[in-house]
């Protein structure tokens, strides 16, 4: 049963539950105390020892139910009808099948799998499928294209070659028995197919998720299909979580710096130089201060959701972030992003300034008139937009003053570089005053850009 638990932990990780080696050991110790007899107690024990959040609890519960529910051996329709007729006539199907297996089977000299199928022993069939699944290493399945391979492996491990020979031999000598075996074989194939499909859901989920995420990470944000929007949002959330984990902890670890030997010796002179009290060299680091200006006009409506979602994550990574959104005019949205969930915040922001006709010049003027004081020499200013101002005054002079006043001015553009400067694009003019200009048309490019910005403060 220990091997089953190891397979379950692997399936749980594929379902998105973080299970460390120490947690798996704790779970195995708890299971050894409660045992496997009561499935409800076993389920509660595993959930209590492994789940850290409500989402993990739901995912782990679904994974447990799927893992410990074995597909029932299927019975062919003709065989079921025969048994129903026998029941109505008062006959005992089990006894008939048992008699066939004992009398006819011995005389016909059929194999063990044929005897098992004729006797319709569900427990024996379930055990045989489980043993054959282990012999075929079914837990190694990762992709849906492998289903046929593992079905063949399991059936071979159960002895399907001998069963085919038995059916061929009986076709001429006992056609009725051969037909029953063929019907039972069809049911067995269905059961094995369900078993493999269940294993794919358990063990292939992680690889499928990774493959899908890799495709999404490199897919143009502006071309995401409606059915992929929620998947992309989930991917952006994972990117935000990685940013939090990467840039929150190192700052705490590096706060002490390096040991200051001279100050340490002076401080411990009274104890003969034994360093009871330590002194540390401190490297000055600017506190992260970010001002983000996000274009939410109609021309970038397909990607503005993802921009806002990532800006929302910056409020959790960096202490001092002020966020603004604009199309024809600019408003501050910091309070909305701080106080509401990402979905609610994006909906409210888009209802206030979203989907309009972009006017970069007027929006920059709004920022200069009301919020220019938010920029200091320690501030990184991020502009997220396509720089298309509908042939209106781009007010590049304001952007120049923003760049001179700030530590860095970073422009993230979702469009490809080949179209910068064509049509109403003012990107070449704006780029003159920017410290960094990057194309951010995919989630991967967006993650790298934001990661580099936050890393400058570490």
N, C-alpha and C positions, 0 to 999 in steps of 0.2 A: 504493500500500500504506500510505502514511502516513495516508490517510483511514480505512482499516480499523483502524489502531492507535488513532486517536482514538476511533472507535466502541467499540473494545475497552476503552479506559480508562473510557469512560462506563458500559459494562456492568459493569466491575469495581467502580466506585463504587456502582452499584445493588446489587451483591452484598455490600456492606458492607466493601469494602476501601478504606481511606483512601489515595487517590492524589493527591498534590499536584502542581502544575504542574512543580516542579523534579524530582520523581520521575518524572513522565511523560517529561520531556526526557532524563533519565538512561537510562530504559528504551529510548527510541528510539535513543539513541546506541549502546547495547549491541546492540540488534537490527540496527543498520546494520553492526556488525562480524561478527555470526554469520550474517546473512542469513535467508531464509525457506525454504530448500530442505529442511532437516532439521527436521521438526515437533517432534521430541523435544528437540533443542538449543534451539529457539525457546521451547518451553514452560519449560525449566529456566532460561533466561536471564530471562524475564519474572518467574518466581517469585523468582529471586535478587535482582532489582532492585526489586521492588515489595512483596513480602510481608515484614511485620515480626514477625508472630507465627505460631504453628502454625495458629491458626484462620483467619487471613488466607491462609495458604499453601493450606489445603484449599479455602477459598472461591474463591481465585484459580485453582486447578487445575481445579475444576469449571466455572468460568466460561470458562476457556480451551478446555476440551474441548467445551463447548456452542457457543462462538462459532465455532470453526474446524471444526465438523462440519456440513456442508451436507446437507440432506435429499436423498436420492437420488431422481431422477425416477421416478415410479411408472408401472407398466405395468398396463393393465387385464387382468383375469383371462382374458377371451376371447382377447385378443391373445396372452397368454402360452401358452394352450392351443394356439392355432394354430401358434405357433413350435415348441412341443414336438412337435406332430404332424409338422411339416415336418422337424424334426430326426430323428424316428424313420424317416421315409420317405427320408432321405438328402438332402433339399433344403437349400439354404442360405438361411435367412430373411433374412440381411443383404443377400444379393445380390438376393433378390426385392424387398425393400423399396427397395433402391437402384434396381433397375430400374423400379419403379413411380414412384419420385421423378423419375427422369431421363426416362423415356418418357411415362408417363401424366400426370405432373405438368405437364410442359411443354404437353402437348396440352390438358389441362384448364385450364391457366393459373391455378394456385392460388398463394396467397401464401407468403411465406417461413416463417411459423409452421407452416403446413400441411405444407410440405416437411420441416421439421425434425421434426415429429411422425411423419410417415410413415417417415422414415429412421431413427427411434429413436436419434438421435445424443445420447447422454447428456451428453457434455461440452458440446456446443452448447446443449442445453436448460438445463444448470446455469448456463452463462455468461449465457444470455438472462434467466433468472430473477434472477440477481445484478444484472444491469444494470437490469432493470425495478424491482427492489427499491430500488436507489439512486435511480432516477428518481421513485419513489413516496415517497421519504423514509421508508422503513420504520423507520429508527432513531428516528423521532419517536413511535412507538407507545407508549402509556402504560397503557391500560386494556383489559380483555378485550372491552368493548363496541365497540372499534374494529377488531376482527379482520375483520369483513365489509367495512368500508370499505377497508382496506389490501389485502385480497384482490382486490377489484374494481379498485383502482388498478393493482396489478401486472399483472393479466390485461389490462387496457386498454392498459398500456404495452407489453405483448408483442404486441398486435394481435389480440385475441380477436374484435373486430367483423368484421375481414376473414375470420377463420377461420369464424365463423358463416355469413357470406355464401358462403364456399367450400362448406361442408357443405350449405347450401340448394341451391346450383347443382348439386352432385353427386348429390343425392338422386334426381333424375329421370334423369340421364344415366349415372351410375355408382354405383348403390346400395351395392355392396360397398365401394367406396373411401370413400363417405360414412360407412358404418358404422364402418370402421376409424378415420376421423378423429374420429368421435364418441366412440369408446372411448378414443382417445388424449387427447381433450380432458378426459374424466372423470379420467384419470390425472394430467393436468396440474393440474387443480383440486385434487386431493389433495396434490400436491407443493407447490403454492403455499400451501395451508392449513397444511401442516407448517412451511413457511418462516416464515409469519406467527406461528404458535404459538411457534416457537423465538425469534423476535425479541421476542415479548411476554415470554418468560422472561428474556431478557437485559436489555431496556431498560425493561420495565414493572415490574420487581421493586421498584425504589426507590419509585415512586409508590404501588404497592400496599401496600408496607410502611408508608409514611408515612400512607396512608389508614387502614390497620388500626390503627396506633399511635394515631392521633388519636381513633378510635372507642374504643379501649381506655382511653386517658387520661381520657376523660369517662364511662366506664362505671362504675356502682357496684361497688365491690370485692366486696360481699356477694352480688352477683348474677352473678358471673363463672361461665360455664359450664365444666365440667370440661375440655373441649377447648381452652379459652382460658387455662387456668392457666399453662401453660408459656410462652405468649406474654406474659402479664402479668409473669411473673418476668423474662423477658428485657427487657421494658420497664423494670421497676424497676432492673435492673442498668444499663441505659443512663442512667437518671436518676441513679443513684449515680456513674457515671463522669463525667457532666456536673458534678455537685457537686464531685468531686475536681478536675476541670480548672478550675472556676470559682474555688474558694476556696483552692486550694493555691498557685497561681502568684501571684495578686495579693498575698498576704501577703509573699512573697519580694521582689516588686518594690517594695512600699511600705515595706520595712524601713528604708531609709535616711532617708526623709522629705524635708524641704526643706533647702537649703543654709543654714548658719548663717554669715552674712557676717562678723560680728564675730569669732567664734572662728577663722574661717579666716584673717582678716587678722592676728590676733595670732599664730597658729601659724606664719605665713610671714613674720614681721617680718625675720628674718635674711636673707631672699632679696629684700628690697626690696618686699615685698607681693605678689610673684608667687605665685599659689596652687598651689604644688607639692603641699601637703598640704591636703586639704579636711576641713571639719567639718560635720556634718549635724545638723539639729534632729530629735529623735526624739519622736514622739508615742507616748505610753504606750498600749499596747493590752493588755487582759486576755487571758491565754492561754485559749483555749476550754476550758471544763470543763463536761461534760454528764453528767447522771445520767438515765437513761431507765428508766421503769417500764412494762412492756408486759403488758397483759391477754391471756392465752392460754386463757381459759375457753371453754366450749362455745358461749356466746352470740356470741362474736366469732371462732370457729374459722375461718370463711371468709376473714377478713381478717388474722388473726394472722400467717399466713405472710408476707404482704407487709409487715406492720409489722416483723417480725423481720429480713426481708431488708434493709429500709432502715436499721434499727438496725445491722446488720452493716456497711453501707456507711459509717455514721458513724464506725466504728472506723478506717476508712481515711482519712477526711477530717479528723477531729479527733484530736489526740494524746491527750487525757485524757477518756476516755469510760468510764463504769461502767454496765453494763446489768443489769437485773433483770427476771424474768418471774414471773408469779403467776396463780393462779386462786383456790384456797382458801387457799394460803399462798405466800410469796414466797421466791425463791432468786436468788443472783447468777449471771449467765450470761456475764460478761465474758470469762473464760478460754475458754469454749466458742466464743464468737464470734471471739476473736482467733486461736485455734489451728486451727479447722476451716473447711472450705468452707461456704458458705451452706446448701447442701442438708443436709450432715451435721449442722451446728449446729442447724438448725431441727428436724430429726428427733429429735435427742437432747433438746432443750429440751421439745418437745411430749411426749416419752415421760416426762419427769420431772414436769412440772406442767401439761401441756396438757389441754384438753377437760374439765376439772373444773367444779364449780359455783363461780361467782365469789363471793368474800367480800372486798370491798375493805377493810372495817374490820380484819379479821384480817391481811390483807397489809400494810396501812399500819402496823399494830402491829409486825409482823415487821421492817419496815424501820426503824422508830424504835428498836427495841430493839438492833439489831445494826449498822446502817449509817448512822445519823443523822450520825455524824462525817464522812461523805463529802461533806456539803453545806457549802459555804463561801459567803461573800458574792459570790464570782465564779462560782458554779455556776448553770447553767440546768437546771432539772428538767423533764423531759418525761414526761407520763403519757399513754399510748395505751390507750384503752379506752372502753367504752360507759357506764360509771358505773352499771351495774345490779348491785346487791348482794343480790338475792334477799330483800329486806325484812329484811336483817340490819343490825346497827349500822354505819352508814357511817364512823364515826370521823372526821368532818369536822374535829375538833379537831386531829388529827395532821396533816391536810393544811394546816391554818392554820399550824401551827408549821413545817412544811416551807417554806411560802411566805414566812414571815417570815425564815427563816434563809438562803434562797437569793437569788440575783440576780433570777431570774424563774421563775415556775411556769407552764408551758404545758400545756394539756390538749388533746389531739387526739382527737376523738370520731368514729367512723365512721358513727354514726346521724345522720339528719336532725334539724334543730333543732325541727321540729314535734312530735317525740315525746319531747323532753327534758322530764323531770318527770312523765311519765305512767307508770303501772304502778310498777315497782320502780326506776325511774331516779332517781338522786340528783344528776343533773347540775346543776340550779339551785343546790342547796346547795353543791356543790363549786366551782361557778363563782365564788362569792363570794370565794374565797381565791386565785383564779388571776389571773396577770397577763394571760394570753392564753387564750382558749377558741375553738377553731376546729373546724368540721366538716371531716372528712377522709374522705369516703366514696368518693373517686376518686383515681386515681394523680396527676392534675394537682393536686388540692388538697393531697395529701400532699407532692408535690415543692415546691410554693410554701411550705408551712408549714416544712418542714425547711430550705429555702433561706433563709427569713427568719431562722430561729433562728441558723444558722451565720453569716449576714451581719452580725449584731450584733457579732461579734468582729473584724470586718475593719477 
